Amino acid sequence: MEHKNLDRRKELIRLYKEMKIEAGVYQIRNIKNLKVFVACTTDLKTMNGLSMMLCAGVHKNKKLQEEWNKFGEEAFIFEVLEVLKEKEEGYFDKKIELKILEKKWLEKLQPFDKYGYN
């Protein structure tokens, strides 16, 4: 039995290491007032952690946190806007490219003042 558990553990570790980590830009959209928060992350899977931060009341964006507290979790939708496409060849700085992608979406959506939380 112990041998099977060890094999299973090794298989899970191998699968985890092979899992592709995708960077990109996401938005948190308030469906009550249509305001959005746009940001980038080096791992889109961390969006789940943002929901937990907001539920705990510790998100760094004060306006977003206030409205999360006011409207509740059910008023917000988390959406991936664009996944960063990494270059296969040549120089590629993921953080710089991610910031460029985020800037593109900030310019497109204009989530400032009465339209958003940025």
Summary of the structure (lengths in Angstrom):
residues: 118
radius of gyration: 18.1
end to end distance: 53.5
largest distance: 60.2
contacts: 290
relative contact order: 0.21
helix: 53%
strand: 19%
